[in-house]
Amino acid sequence: MAIRKIVEHPAPVLQQMCKEVVKFDKKLAKLLDDMYDTMVAADGVGLAAPQIGEAIRVAIVDMGEGQDVIEMVNPVVTAIGGSEVEIEGCLSFPGLYGEVERPFFVRVEAQERDGSLYEIEAEDYEARAILHEIDHLNGVLFDSKIIRVVDPAEFEEMDEEEEESDDD
């Protein structure tokens, strides 16, 4: 397992359609392990293979909180529902944050690292993270979906407001 360099915008690999994975082998398992280590080291919630220079349909999401890491190989969105606007960031766009509208609910079919099929349903922030990573596999970057750029100083204001309301 190794921490890989995160590819930053405007690298061309970030904007290309990724190829389907056809070999489920030790090389794929190592890639998934490296992606996890890289994501954790960068304090991310998700990471797609093109973000470490690999143009293949592989992405991971880790919501923490004792949940299993979601490994998605060849993911396909089969259903979406609802809509919400929330703030997103991206490891390939250091320092850029923005409000992005995404579905509140998502259902995805994907493959495990061994090739077996599975289906996952997610809501709210988890759905947002999954859809953000799948966008990467299609060469779609979150900066193209930003409704309003958010200054990082606004996070401090939001935290202070939350703390004040928690004290009530």
Secondary structure in CASP SS format (residue, H / E / C, confidence):
PFRMAT SS
TARGET T0000
AUTHOR 0000-0000-0000
METHOD secondary structure of the structure
MODEL  1
M C 1.00
A C 1.00
I C 1.00
R C 1.00
K C 1.00
I C 1.00
V C 1.00
E C 1.00
H C 1.00
P C 1.00
A C 1.00
P H 1.00
V H 1.00
L H 1.00
Q H 1.00
Q C 1.00
M C 1.00
C C 1.00
K E 1.00
E C 1.00
V C 1.00
V C 1.00
K C 1.00
F C 1.00
D C 1.00
K H 1.00
K H 1.00
L H 1.00
A H 1.00
K H 1.00
L H 1.00
L H 1.00
D H 1.00
D H 1.00
M H 1.00
Y H 1.00
D H 1.00
T H 1.00
M H 1.00
V H 1.00
A H 1.00
A C 1.00
D C 1.00
G C 1.00
V C 1.00
G E 1.00
L E 1.00
A E 1.00
A H 1.00
P H 1.00
Q H 1.00
I H 1.00
G C 1.00
E C 1.00
A C 1.00
I E 1.00
R C 1.00
V E 1.00
A E 1.00
I E 1.00
V E 1.00
D C 1.00
M C 1.00
G C 1.00
E C 1.00
G C 1.00
Q C 1.00
D C 1.00
V C 1.00
I E 1.00
E E 1.00
M E 1.00
V E 1.00
N E 1.00
P E 1.00
V E 1.00
V E 1.00
T E 1.00
A E 1.00
I E 1.00
G E 1.00
G C 1.00
S C 1.00
E E 1.00
V E 1.00
E E 1.00
I E 1.00
E E 1.00
G E 1.00
C C 1.00
L C 1.00
S C 1.00
F C 1.00
P C 1.00
G C 1.00
L C 1.00
Y E 1.00
G E 1.00
E E 1.00
V E 1.00
E E 1.00
R E 1.00
P C 1.00
F C 1.00
F E 1.00
V E 1.00
R E 1.00
V E 1.00
E E 1.00
A E 1.00
Q E 1.00
E C 1.00
R C 1.00
D C 1.00
G C 1.00
S C 1.00
L E 1.00
Y E 1.00
E E 1.00
I E 1.00
E E 1.00
A E 1.00
E E 1.00
D H 1.00
Y H 1.00
E H 1.00
A H 1.00
R H 1.00
A H 1.00
I H 1.00
L H 1.00
H H 1.00
E H 1.00
I H 1.00
D H 1.00
H H 1.00
L H 1.00
N C 1.00
G C 1.00
V C 1.00
L C 1.00
F H 1.00
D H 1.00
S H 1.00
K H 1.00
I E 1.00
I E 1.00
R E 1.00
V E 1.00
V C 1.00
D C 1.00
P C 1.00
A H 1.00
E H 1.00
F H 1.00
E H 1.00
E H 1.00
M H 1.00
D H 1.00
E H 1.00
E H 1.00
E H 1.00
E H 1.00
E H 1.00
S H 1.00
D H 1.00
D H 1.00
D C 1.00
END
